[in-house]
């Protein structure tokens, strides 16, 4: 009688994404251009422009400090940052990004955007496969 060894959990360490940072800078830049070419008087242009620059600083800081640990085990299911979660069917999986919708136990639903450069290429594909198989 052979005894099967337990399958170890799969760990995905999500790092900060440069592509997401560049997209934030580009979107804020376009919004700043729209503020500056609007028909508003100069104080009306500068105030939203200043707010956009402040928001950009906070958004880029948040992207740079994001480190998520996603773990999947056949027996215990999904964990995000050592918290048991339920992956919701509204999760969107594309070759470029994953909008991971989840609900921690006893909390409101949340979402994480995982851009494909936040993980090594083979790990990103592996995460996509695990999500598709485990939530099917």
TAWO-V11467 format. One record per residue. N is the residue number from 1. RES is the residue in three letters. NEAR is the number of other C-alpha atoms within 10 Angstrom. Layout:
BEGIN
n=N res=RES near=NEAR
n=N res=RES near=NEAR
END
This chain:
BEGIN
n=1 res=UNK near=3
n=2 res=UNK near=4
n=3 res=UNK near=5
n=4 res=UNK near=6
n=5 res=UNK near=6
n=6 res=UNK near=8
n=7 res=UNK near=9
n=8 res=UNK near=10
n=9 res=UNK near=14
n=10 res=UNK near=14
n=11 res=UNK near=15
n=12 res=UNK near=18
n=13 res=UNK near=14
n=14 res=UNK near=20
n=15 res=UNK near=19
n=16 res=UNK near=20
n=17 res=UNK near=20
n=18 res=UNK near=15
n=19 res=UNK near=13
n=20 res=UNK near=20
n=21 res=UNK near=17
n=22 res=UNK near=12
n=23 res=UNK near=11
n=24 res=UNK near=17
n=25 res=UNK near=17
n=26 res=UNK near=12
n=27 res=UNK near=12
n=28 res=UNK near=17
n=29 res=UNK near=16
n=30 res=UNK near=12
n=31 res=UNK near=15
n=32 res=UNK near=20
n=33 res=UNK near=13
n=34 res=UNK near=13
n=35 res=UNK near=19
n=36 res=UNK near=17
n=37 res=UNK near=9
n=38 res=UNK near=12
n=39 res=UNK near=10
n=40 res=UNK near=11
n=41 res=UNK near=9
n=42 res=UNK near=11
n=43 res=UNK near=9
n=44 res=UNK near=13
n=45 res=UNK near=18
n=46 res=UNK near=15
n=47 res=UNK near=11
n=48 res=UNK near=15
n=49 res=UNK near=20
n=50 res=UNK near=12
n=51 res=UNK near=12
n=52 res=UNK near=17
n=53 res=UNK near=16
n=54 res=UNK near=11
n=55 res=UNK near=13
n=56 res=UNK near=18
n=57 res=UNK near=13
n=58 res=UNK near=12
n=59 res=UNK near=14
n=60 res=UNK near=17
n=61 res=UNK near=12
n=62 res=UNK near=13
n=63 res=UNK near=16
n=64 res=UNK near=15
n=65 res=UNK near=11
n=66 res=UNK near=12
n=67 res=UNK near=15
n=68 res=UNK near=17
n=69 res=UNK near=14
n=70 res=UNK near=17
n=71 res=UNK near=20
n=72 res=UNK near=20
n=73 res=UNK near=14
n=74 res=UNK near=12
n=75 res=UNK near=10
n=76 res=UNK near=11
n=77 res=UNK near=14
n=78 res=UNK near=22
n=79 res=UNK near=19
n=80 res=UNK near=17
n=81 res=UNK near=12
n=82 res=UNK near=11
n=83 res=UNK near=12
n=84 res=UNK near=17
n=85 res=UNK near=21
n=86 res=UNK near=16
n=87 res=UNK near=21
n=88 res=UNK near=15
n=89 res=UNK near=11
n=90 res=UNK near=11
n=91 res=UNK near=16
n=92 res=UNK near=13
n=93 res=UNK near=16
n=94 res=UNK near=10
n=95 res=UNK near=10
n=96 res=UNK near=10
n=97 res=UNK near=17
n=98 res=UNK near=20
n=99 res=UNK near=15
n=100 res=UNK near=18
n=101 res=UNK near=18
n=102 res=UNK near=22
n=103 res=UNK near=15
n=104 res=UNK near=16
n=105 res=UNK near=11
n=106 res=UNK near=7
n=107 res=UNK near=8
n=108 res=UNK near=8
n=109 res=UNK near=14
n=110 res=UNK near=13
n=111 res=UNK near=15
n=112 res=UNK near=12
n=113 res=UNK near=14
n=114 res=UNK near=21
n=115 res=UNK near=21
n=116 res=UNK near=20
n=117 res=UNK near=17
n=118 res=UNK near=22
n=119 res=UNK near=18
n=120 res=UNK near=14
n=121 res=UNK near=11
n=122 res=UNK near=9
n=123 res=UNK near=16
n=124 res=UNK near=22
n=125 res=UNK near=14
n=126 res=UNK near=14
n=127 res=UNK near=21
n=128 res=UNK near=17
n=129 res=UNK near=12
n=130 res=UNK near=14
n=131 res=UNK near=18
n=132 res=UNK near=12
n=133 res=UNK near=9
n=134 res=UNK near=13
n=135 res=UNK near=11
n=136 res=UNK near=7
END
